[in-house]
Structure formats: C-alpha cells, structure tokens
Amino acid sequence: MTKSPIAVLDVDGTLIDSNYHHALAWYRALRSVGEIWPVWQLHRLIGMGGDQLVTALGGEDLERRVGDRVREQQGREVDALLDEMAPLPGARDLLLAIKERGHRLVLASSGKERHVDAFLDKLDARDIADGWTSSADVEASKPAPDLLHVALKKLGAPTDASSVMVGDSVWDVEAAKRAGMPAIVVRSGGFGDDELRSAGAIALYDTPGDLVKALDDTPLA
C-alpha cells in the first residue's frame, strides 16, 4: 500500500461547475410544491446532501411535508440542466496530476448515480480515478463524514487512512474535519475565504487548475 495520502475529491462544484445550477434546481423543485425560498438561501446550502438540505432550509416541518417530493423533483430539474454543466478550469488536469504523484484517487460525490455517471463522462475520469461514490452509498451525506469514510472503503482503506479532501464548500470542510482529513478548497462554491478558513480549510485556490500549479506546496505534493 502506498504511503502517499489518498486524495478524496468532491465532484459537484469542485470539478464540475454546477453549484448555481443546483441552487436553481432546488428553487424550481420547491416552487413546484408551492414553497418559495430565495435562491441565495438555497445557494448557501449547496454542498450539503439533499437528505439534510430541506431540514436545514425550513426545519422538520418542511421536511415532513415536502421533503421526498422535492428531492425527487430536484433530481429531474438537474437532469434538465446537465448539458449546461461543464468541468471547471483544470479539473481533469488536477486528477491527472494527483495520479502522476503516486496518490490513490477517489471521487466522493453525494449526487445521484445517473448524475455522477454524467460527470465522470464529462471529466473522462473513469480510467483515472481509483473509485467513486454516489448518494446510493450512504444514509447521511455531508456535512456528516460518512461519505468520506465510504470513499476510503471503496479503495479498501481504513477510515483513518492518511488522506486529503479537496472540496468547494464549508460543508465539505466540515465533513473532512469530522473524518479527520485536512481540506483544500477551490472557491467555486461561492463561500467567503473567511468562512472557509474558519471552517478549517488549510488552503484556498480559485480553480482546480490553480491547485495543480500549487500542488507541490500541499499535502498532495
């Protein structure tokens, strides 16, 4: 087993430019059941798993009344927007650079399987990544650490294996903290630097391509 830390990368928003599409998809899904919420509030929750987002937005009452219906509709809304989502600058280069440095690489997504499949195709990543996850793999998604633990298990590694998380949101950083992983963040999540640093991010970069240029200064050197 390699001594190099395992690279655990978020997909939605970190490698694929999709956060604002997801915010709009949640807005449309909620509106379809008569619930109107400001898009900026929805954006603040993107990166949190859909199993937790509705409760975080409107409490247990909203979850009880519309949670399942909204999640199902949100998935359909994302289906309609997939063609508009594209890899962020340097996303595939980051995957290749990590592998070239001898790290095992797992893509830790809490997205639906069909969406993860679409993103893998957009990144042409199936022959690069050593494994990947989807929402089907966990009961509790980010900011819970479960998804990151499952990502490691996909590689046959223990949950305390040396690893580094790359994400784009405070929810990624919180999940990484709970999983015992340092977190590197790209700014595509739209969160403020102060928020990300306060959450525990060890380094911030504008794009995956910028992280590629700085890899030698990170635990993924």
Secondary structure, DSSP 8 states (H G I E B T S, - for coil): --SS-EEEE--BTTTEE-HHHHHHHHHHHHHHTT----HHHHHTTTTS-HHHHHHHHHHHHHHHHHHHHHHHHHHHHHHHHGGG-EE-TTHHHHHHHHHHTT--EEE---S-HHHHHHHHHHHT-TTT-SEE--GGG-SS-TTSSHHHHHHHHHTT--TTS-EEEEESSHHHHHHHHHHT--EEEEGGG---HHHHHHHT-SEEESSHHHHHHHGGGSTT-
